[in-house]
Amino acid sequence: MRVVIAEDSVLLREGIARLLGDAGFDVVARCGDAEELHRAVGALQPEVAIVDIRMPPTHTDEGLRAAVAIRAAHPGVRVLVLSQYVEPALALRLFADSADGAGYLLKDRISDVADFVGAVHRVAAGGTAVDPMIVSALVSRPRPDDPLQRLTPREREVLELMATGHSNQGIADRLVITLRAVEKYVSTIFGKLGIPATGAESRRVLAVLLFLRAE
């Protein structure tokens, strides 16, 4: 699986490349800024682009804007963005159109290499990887007539786990409940939030994001 890494810190960039190389990925490009990233993606068409949100020259949202542009111009390229900060508004921009094949992880909270590699694989397969702190920040954002207020505490707990990329079985294992119970919770959540029970798997994340998008 071919991967492009965009990170302006050379030590972090090379560290990520080494970890992914050891895990069997083919790191085909290492980029230090968004312009270099665009060229690499256009020329190499990797399966995944791993992108730091804050990159030169202003270190604000260049990486995020590049990630959004890549998703629009190259639908086959999956994107996993990394950040040092909990930035719900930027997360919403990344997932604005779809959560398929996209992820948002916090650098300082990646403490297990296997979990990180698993997140890359999940995004590459068209799934989603979102740090739980990002999901919590999204869920706690105040909104008038918040549809999430219709959910019970347990349903909100299930919803947060859904949004971080957990499967139904993963949620059952985490909450120590049956798979059938999780399926019932998921169905109820979709019903209360008006999310269709058909369509892409990303509806699990959109169940959170659709109702928390900034107006």
Contacts in CASP RR format, 6 or more apart in sequence:
PFRMAT RR
TARGET T0000
AUTHOR 0000-0000-0000
METHOD contacts of the structure
MODEL  1
MRVVIAEDSVLLREGIARLLGDAGFDVVARCGDAEELHRAVGALQPEVAI
VDIRMPPTHTDEGLRAAVAIRAAHPGVRVLVLSQYVEPALALRLFADSAD
GAGYLLKDRISDVADFVGAVHRVAAGGTAVDPMIVSALVSRPRPDDPLQR
LTPREREVLELMATGHSNQGIADRLVITLRAVEKYVSTIFGKLGIPATGA
ESRRVLAVLLFLRAE
1 24 0 8 1.000
1 25 0 8 1.000
1 26 0 8 1.000
1 47 0 8 1.000
1 48 0 8 1.000
1 124 0 8 1.000
2 25 0 8 1.000
2 26 0 8 1.000
2 27 0 8 1.000
2 28 0 8 1.000
2 44 0 8 1.000
2 45 0 8 1.000
2 46 0 8 1.000
2 47 0 8 1.000
2 48 0 8 1.000
3 20 0 8 1.000
3 25 0 8 1.000
3 26 0 8 1.000
3 27 0 8 1.000
3 28 0 8 1.000
3 46 0 8 1.000
3 47 0 8 1.000
3 48 0 8 1.000
3 49 0 8 1.000
3 50 0 8 1.000
3 120 0 8 1.000
4 27 0 8 1.000
4 28 0 8 1.000
4 29 0 8 1.000
4 30 0 8 1.000
4 31 0 8 1.000
4 37 0 8 1.000
4 40 0 8 1.000
4 41 0 8 1.000
4 44 0 8 1.000
4 46 0 8 1.000
4 48 0 8 1.000
4 49 0 8 1.000
4 50 0 8 1.000
5 13 0 8 1.000
5 16 0 8 1.000
5 17 0 8 1.000
5 20 0 8 1.000
5 27 0 8 1.000
5 29 0 8 1.000
5 30 0 8 1.000
5 31 0 8 1.000
5 49 0 8 1.000
5 50 0 8 1.000
6 31 0 8 1.000
6 32 0 8 1.000
6 33 0 8 1.000
6 34 0 8 1.000
6 36 0 8 1.000
6 37 0 8 1.000
6 40 0 8 1.000
6 49 0 8 1.000
6 50 0 8 1.000
6 51 0 8 1.000
6 52 0 8 1.000
6 55 0 8 1.000
6 63 0 8 1.000
6 66 0 8 1.000
7 13 0 8 1.000
7 16 0 8 1.000
7 30 0 8 1.000
7 31 0 8 1.000
7 32 0 8 1.000
7 50 0 8 1.000
7 51 0 8 1.000
7 52 0 8 1.000
7 55 0 8 1.000
7 82 0 8 1.000
8 32 0 8 1.000
8 33 0 8 1.000
8 52 0 8 1.000
8 55 0 8 1.000
8 56 0 8 1.000
8 59 0 8 1.000
9 52 0 8 1.000
12 52 0 8 1.000
12 107 0 8 1.000
13 30 0 8 1.000
13 32 0 8 1.000
14 30 0 8 1.000
16 50 0 8 1.000
17 27 0 8 1.000
17 30 0 8 1.000
19 113 0 8 1.000
19 116 0 8 1.000
19 117 0 8 1.000
20 27 0 8 1.000
20 50 0 8 1.000
20 117 0 8 1.000
20 120 0 8 1.000
21 27 0 8 1.000
23 113 0 8 1.000
23 117 0 8 1.000
25 48 0 8 1.000
25 120 0 8 1.000
28 40 0 8 1.000
28 44 0 8 1.000
28 46 0 8 1.000
29 40 0 8 1.000
29 44 0 8 1.000
29 46 0 8 1.000
31 37 0 8 1.000
31 40 0 8 1.000
32 55 0 8 1.000
32 56 0 8 1.000
33 55 0 8 1.000
33 56 0 8 1.000
33 57 0 8 1.000
33 62 0 8 1.000
34 55 0 8 1.000
34 56 0 8 1.000
34 62 0 8 1.000
34 63 0 8 1.000
34 65 0 8 1.000
34 66 0 8 1.000
37 49 0 8 1.000
37 51 0 8 1.000
37 63 0 8 1.000
37 66 0 8 1.000
37 70 0 8 1.000
38 66 0 8 1.000
38 69 0 8 1.000
38 70 0 8 1.000
40 46 0 8 1.000
41 49 0 8 1.000
41 70 0 8 1.000
41 74 0 8 1.000
41 77 0 8 1.000
42 74 0 8 1.000
45 74 0 8 1.000
45 76 0 8 1.000
45 77 0 8 1.000
46 77 0 8 1.000
47 76 0 8 1.000
47 77 0 8 1.000
47 78 0 8 1.000
47 124 0 8 1.000
48 77 0 8 1.000
48 78 0 8 1.000
48 79 0 8 1.000
48 80 0 8 1.000
48 120 0 8 1.000
48 123 0 8 1.000
48 124 0 8 1.000
49 67 0 8 1.000
49 70 0 8 1.000
49 77 0 8 1.000
49 78 0 8 1.000
49 79 0 8 1.000
49 80 0 8 1.000
50 80 0 8 1.000
50 81 0 8 1.000
50 82 0 8 1.000
50 120 0 8 1.000
51 63 0 8 1.000
51 64 0 8 1.000
51 66 0 8 1.000
51 67 0 8 1.000
51 70 0 8 1.000
51 79 0 8 1.000
51 80 0 8 1.000
51 81 0 8 1.000
51 82 0 8 1.000
52 63 0 8 1.000
52 81 0 8 1.000
52 82 0 8 1.000
52 83 0 8 1.000
53 61 0 8 1.000
53 63 0 8 1.000
53 64 0 8 1.000
53 67 0 8 1.000
53 81 0 8 1.000
53 82 0 8 1.000
53 83 0 8 1.000
53 85 0 8 1.000
53 87 0 8 1.000
53 90 0 8 1.000
54 60 0 8 1.000
54 61 0 8 1.000
54 62 0 8 1.000
54 63 0 8 1.000
54 83 0 8 1.000
54 84 0 8 1.000
55 62 0 8 1.000
55 63 0 8 1.000
55 66 0 8 1.000
56 62 0 8 1.000
61 90 0 8 1.000
63 81 0 8 1.000
64 81 0 8 1.000
64 90 0 8 1.000
64 93 0 8 1.000
64 94 0 8 1.000
67 79 0 8 1.000
67 81 0 8 1.000
67 94 0 8 1.000
67 102 0 8 1.000
68 93 0 8 1.000
68 94 0 8 1.000
68 96 0 8 1.000
70 77 0 8 1.000
70 79 0 8 1.000
71 77 0 8 1.000
71 79 0 8 1.000
71 94 0 8 1.000
71 97 0 8 1.000
71 98 0 8 1.000
71 102 0 8 1.000
78 101 0 8 1.000
78 102 0 8 1.000
78 123 0 8 1.000
78 124 0 8 1.000
78 126 0 8 1.000
79 94 0 8 1.000
79 101 0 8 1.000
79 102 0 8 1.000
79 103 0 8 1.000
79 123 0 8 1.000
80 102 0 8 1.000
80 103 0 8 1.000
80 104 0 8 1.000
80 105 0 8 1.000
80 119 0 8 1.000
80 120 0 8 1.000
80 123 0 8 1.000
80 129 0 8 1.000
81 94 0 8 1.000
81 102 0 8 1.000
81 103 0 8 1.000
81 104 0 8 1.000
81 105 0 8 1.000
82 105 0 8 1.000
82 106 0 8 1.000
82 107 0 8 1.000
83 90 0 8 1.000
83 104 0 8 1.000
83 105 0 8 1.000
83 106 0 8 1.000
83 107 0 8 1.000
84 106 0 8 1.000
84 107 0 8 1.000
84 108 0 8 1.000
85 106 0 8 1.000
86 106 0 8 1.000
86 131 0 8 1.000
86 133 0 8 1.000
86 134 0 8 1.000
86 137 0 8 1.000
88 134 0 8 1.000
88 137 0 8 1.000
88 138 0 8 1.000
88 141 0 8 1.000
88 212 0 8 1.000
89 214 0 8 1.000
90 104 0 8 1.000
91 104 0 8 1.000
91 130 0 8 1.000
91 134 0 8 1.000
91 138 0 8 1.000
91 209 0 8 1.000
92 138 0 8 1.000
92 209 0 8 1.000
92 212 0 8 1.000
92 213 0 8 1.000
92 214 0 8 1.000
94 102 0 8 1.000
94 103 0 8 1.000
94 104 0 8 1.000
95 102 0 8 1.000
95 104 0 8 1.000
95 205 0 8 1.000
95 206 0 8 1.000
95 209 0 8 1.000
96 213 0 8 1.000
98 200 0 8 1.000
98 202 0 8 1.000
98 206 0 8 1.000
99 127 0 8 1.000
99 128 0 8 1.000
99 202 0 8 1.000
99 204 0 8 1.000
99 205 0 8 1.000
99 206 0 8 1.000
99 209 0 8 1.000
100 126 0 8 1.000
100 127 0 8 1.000
100 128 0 8 1.000
100 200 0 8 1.000
100 201 0 8 1.000
100 202 0 8 1.000
101 123 0 8 1.000
101 124 0 8 1.000
101 125 0 8 1.000
101 126 0 8 1.000
101 127 0 8 1.000
101 128 0 8 1.000
101 202 0 8 1.000
102 123 0 8 1.000
102 127 0 8 1.000
102 128 0 8 1.000
103 119 0 8 1.000
103 123 0 8 1.000
103 128 0 8 1.000
103 129 0 8 1.000
103 130 0 8 1.000
104 129 0 8 1.000
104 130 0 8 1.000
104 131 0 8 1.000
104 134 0 8 1.000
105 116 0 8 1.000
105 119 0 8 1.000
105 129 0 8 1.000
105 130 0 8 1.000
105 131 0 8 1.000
106 131 0 8 1.000
106 133 0 8 1.000
106 134 0 8 1.000
109 131 0 8 1.000
109 133 0 8 1.000
110 116 0 8 1.000
118 129 0 8 1.000
119 129 0 8 1.000
120 129 0 8 1.000
122 128 0 8 1.000
122 129 0 8 1.000
122 165 0 8 1.000
123 129 0 8 1.000
126 201 0 8 1.000
127 165 0 8 1.000
127 201 0 8 1.000
127 202 0 8 1.000
128 163 0 8 1.000
128 165 0 8 1.000
128 201 0 8 1.000
128 202 0 8 1.000
128 204 0 8 1.000
128 205 0 8 1.000
129 164 0 8 1.000
129 165 0 8 1.000
130 163 0 8 1.000
130 164 0 8 1.000
130 165 0 8 1.000
130 205 0 8 1.000
131 164 0 8 1.000
132 160 0 8 1.000
132 164 0 8 1.000
135 160 0 8 1.000
135 163 0 8 1.000
135 164 0 8 1.000
135 208 0 8 1.000
136 160 0 8 1.000
138 163 0 8 1.000
138 208 0 8 1.000
138 209 0 8 1.000
138 212 0 8 1.000
139 148 0 8 1.000
139 156 0 8 1.000
139 159 0 8 1.000
139 160 0 8 1.000
139 208 0 8 1.000
139 212 0 8 1.000
141 212 0 8 1.000
143 211 0 8 1.000
143 212 0 8 1.000
146 211 0 8 1.000
147 192 0 8 1.000
147 193 0 8 1.000
147 194 0 8 1.000
147 211 0 8 1.000
148 156 0 8 1.000
148 159 0 8 1.000
148 193 0 8 1.000
148 211 0 8 1.000
148 212 0 8 1.000
150 192 0 8 1.000
150 193 0 8 1.000
151 159 0 8 1.000
151 189 0 8 1.000
151 192 0 8 1.000
151 193 0 8 1.000
154 185 0 8 1.000
155 185 0 8 1.000
155 188 0 8 1.000
155 189 0 8 1.000
155 192 0 8 1.000
157 175 0 8 1.000
158 171 0 8 1.000
158 175 0 8 1.000
158 182 0 8 1.000
158 185 0 8 1.000
158 186 0 8 1.000
158 189 0 8 1.000
159 189 0 8 1.000
159 207 0 8 1.000
159 208 0 8 1.000
160 208 0 8 1.000
161 170 0 8 1.000
161 171 0 8 1.000
161 174 0 8 1.000
161 175 0 8 1.000
162 171 0 8 1.000
162 186 0 8 1.000
162 189 0 8 1.000
162 204 0 8 1.000
162 205 0 8 1.000
162 207 0 8 1.000
162 208 0 8 1.000
163 204 0 8 1.000
163 205 0 8 1.000
163 207 0 8 1.000
163 208 0 8 1.000
163 209 0 8 1.000
165 204 0 8 1.000
165 205 0 8 1.000
166 174 0 8 1.000
168 179 0 8 1.000
168 182 0 8 1.000
168 183 0 8 1.000
168 186 0 8 1.000
169 179 0 8 1.000
169 182 0 8 1.000
171 182 0 8 1.000
172 178 0 8 1.000
172 179 0 8 1.000
172 181 0 8 1.000
172 182 0 8 1.000
175 182 0 8 1.000
186 204 0 8 1.000
187 197 0 8 1.000
189 195 0 8 1.000
189 207 0 8 1.000
190 196 0 8 1.000
190 197 0 8 1.000
190 203 0 8 1.000
190 207 0 8 1.000
191 197 0 8 1.000
193 207 0 8 1.000
193 210 0 8 1.000
193 211 0 8 1.000
195 203 0 8 1.000
195 206 0 8 1.000
195 207 0 8 1.000
195 210 0 8 1.000
196 203 0 8 1.000
END
